[in-house]
Amino acid sequence: MHSSLSLSFSSSTAIPRSGHSSELSCAAPPSPLNLRFCGLRREALGFSSPKRNDSCRVIVSSRGRFKKVSASVSDNGSAPKAFDYDLVIIGAGVGGHGAALHAVEKGLKTAIIEGDVVGGTCVNRGCVPSKALLAVSGRMRELQSEHHLKALGLQVSAAGYDRQGVADHANNLASKIRNNLTNSMKALGVDILTGVGTILGPQKVKYGKVGFSENVITAKNIIIATGSVPFVPKGIEVDGKTVITSDHALKLESVPDWIAIVGSGYIGLEFSDVYTALGSEVTFIEALDQLMPGFDPEIGKLAQRVLINPRKIDYHTGVFASKITPAKDGKPVRIELIDAKTKEPKDALEVDAALIATGRAPFTNGLGLENISVVTQRGFIPVDERMRVIDADGNLVPHLYCIGDANGKMMLAHAASAQGISVVEQVTGKDHVLNHLSIPAACFTHPEISMVGLTEPQAREKAEKEGFEVSVAKTSFKANTKALAENEGEGLAKLIYRPDNGEILGVHIFGLHAADLIHEASNAIALGTRIQDIKFAVHAHPTLSEVLDELFKSAKVHAHVPSPVSEPVTV
Amino acid sequence: MSQLLHLGTSFVPSSSSALRRNPTSSPAIHISGNKRTTIQAKIREIFMPALSSTMTEGKIVSWVKSEGDKLSKGESVVVVESDKADMDVETFYDGYLAAIMVEEGGVAAVGSAIALLAETEDEIAEARSKANTSPSSSPPSPAAAAAAPEESVGAPEKAAPVKAAATVTVAKMASSVHPASEGGKRIVASPYAKKLAKELNVDLGNVVGSGPMGRIVAKDVEAAAAAGVSVAAEDPKPSPSSAPVKAPASTGIELGTVVPFTTMQGAVSRNMVDSLTVPTFRVGYTITTDALDALYKKIKSKGVTMTALLAKATALALVKHPVVNSSCRDGKSFTYNSSINIAVAVAIDGGLITPVLQDADKVDIYSLSRKWKELVDKARAKQLQPHEYNTGTFTLSNLGMFGVDRFDAILPPGTGAIMAVGASEPTVVATKDGRIGMKSQMQVNVTADHRVIYGADLASFLQTLAKIIEDPKDLTF
């Protein structure tokens, strides 16, 4: 009875598909992937009849073009509620939290599975505790800068710090934010399920603590948001005491006299700020030819002049740390350097500690991806621009999404959250594609660095390809009243734009409170606001935001060409 | 308008304002062929560019290239700080950076030469000798001399003689060789130590490391610099705030050397020269100290010092003679200072400092003594805050401990008077009743600014002071 019903259902959906698509017909021979699906489906059939109904539709989708089918499924809001949840999110980091909150707002019955602590990397071992340490380092820096204080007419006698007190501040902040996150989800009625989540098949997840009985739940849609862990290149032995990752460093169990930081990206740079303020000397080890790769070159150069050169920091560029041995038996940490290109041994360093800040690796092991035929790429889960998971054959896996560091599109907490919200929009019937070029990024050194959109070389490359002109405008913090009042005139804001239509391609800021200033630019990009329009917006005087005001006003847009807001671009 | 650097491509300023300033030359780095040497016009001068319409001089933030580096057209050579922003400046010519004439941190007027560019490698030496004979217009740059390979002639005063010492390297191998240094082949030094060594021109090969595993740390480099293992030609950063105290240790004075002033010596020198503009006069007085000595003996055990007693007595006398506690700064008016802050001159190694006992008239003698001890400790540790040494309204200078019986002090600018205190010595005196007796007496000699303090003022002040010291019961309240 049920099966016949579902058969008719399936044919009705499948026919129009084959009608306007030649890519995959219903008659396509089932690949091993499809067989697997079917096998799993049979298990599902044993559970309950309403479920069977739904799963049959899925069988169809696995044969046909996933994209359209899943869309039709989500459109079909009147389908009987046969799942334990509308949405299950695996991983309660910032991405999962953002998705859960938005899902509740949209009326979805939502659960979140967390195997470790709520808050994930950002709250417990990342952005949040590091901001606590950076708040301390910023103040230490101010108090130690006699020259700066003198210019303000201030006198402060020798500033000191208590390491444990600083560490406690970071730890307390993390637990406070963690509680806030947990409470906000509980208050809204999100079920927090404890244990490691594993995907058993489409729309089915099991979770449970090791050694305890496992629970299986079904969900209409599943979001993978398992995040990432510090990446440690091979040859490096992490002991958590003298050779550490950001996870250990944030506990600030020691402040070594001399610490080598492997990698000069955001993480490395922020820690160099913390360590040098607390009295350490730092050696950067960077595989690329210049420090701070990934930043706009001009910003990187200025940042190096302010954040590296005058501080107790030296660096080796174009080298790999091929082997790092922790300190033991009275021997220091030993780092062997090889040339990044020729792989020839180049140098060796003996330091008190080494921090591995070579980036982050996706945490996707044990997710049961093999059950749905998804193969990770360097650990990342492949997704399309709508965060829909792509399987080994390049087909979309229905009802399965992956957001945040696990998909590697943009490894930032707020990007994960934005992706999660985008997914919830989609599963509740509204197509949504996130414009990753409108997502700002910030590095919380003193002063801060922030950016959104393209760097100048990226913009020029794109311009070359697409045949448009690129212009650059810059303003200095030296010309800003508020910055001068704070005696923090060091800084630069840079706008990369199209002079023909006034489109903002990228904004990069290095200076006081740059991380807070970037949002005017990122909002403009997200909303498609043109320079010729935003330059009439008024800024309070005197504020740092006038740096951006000046920036927009200094841009020369040729004509007021009314042009449609560009399509969202993904990366 | 001028605060916006609207740049088309690179760091080359393209604003019309820059063009206006130099209508004939390119707006980028101003390199011109040297007209006088047309035969070998291959050596070009690099000028300080005008980066904004209001810019009259620029500060060299950093040289991106070093002397001898090959430059190709369009490469950044130097970072210049204008009144608005720091900007990279690039060259319009290929060649070699032959000589840097304005070092990092130096300031040069727009249009003045900051470096020389040679077209071929062979011309580098020639360019350098030229750099030497035509010193840059930049005042704070003794750099032109440093750039010259031979002893310079017209170099700024302090540079040359010490430079000779720079070549004297002490053949002292590191006694505790770092285990990782592969028998001394590799030098292990902390990042800051390396930076300091570069700044102070110290050869790390000759420095003994005292850090973990024999690592060279910052203080080793500082010690080496002070000991003159290889002395810097000059302080690379001429800014007074950053000049570390590198006074040679008293034991290791090298006779016949010329030593630049330390920051403190420079400050003392300036003050002393300034003092010549003040018309001063002196009044002396002999004070009997028997009663004071007796009091001192009595309360010494409570931590009271003679300096505190003298400061207290002086302060109490000043209460009655506010004019002596006044100061004249502009020659047109004078200020009756609201508090009595007694500055006491203290010799510390390499100079002189005057810690201040604030409100010495109001603070009780015990607190004052404690305060004095604290100030002296801080002065020795070089941790005195500015308000602790520059707020004095009256200065005491005591050389009595050396047996000096009388001397004469120079009035520090900005104060009204200074009192030189000699040793208190047993003296045979005739008393009014015709007897001869022995009393301890000390001579004090006050130097004062005659624009505001007259002879009678000082005389009556000294009389009051003598009364207080000869009957010191008020000192302890």
Interface residues (C-beta under 8 A of the other chain):
Chain A: E146 H147 K150 Q155 S157 A158 D257 W258 E281 V282 T283 K301 L302 R305 N309 K312 I313 D314 K331 P332 R334 A348 E350 D352 S471 V472 A473 K474 T475 S476 K478 A479 L492 E550 K553 S554 A555 K556
Chain B: Q3 L4 L5 H6 L7 G8 T9 V61 S62 V79 D83 K84 A85 D86 D88 H178 P179 A180 R186 V188 S190 P191 Y192 A193 K194 K195 G211 P212 M213 R215 V217 A218 S241 Q383 Q385 P386 H387
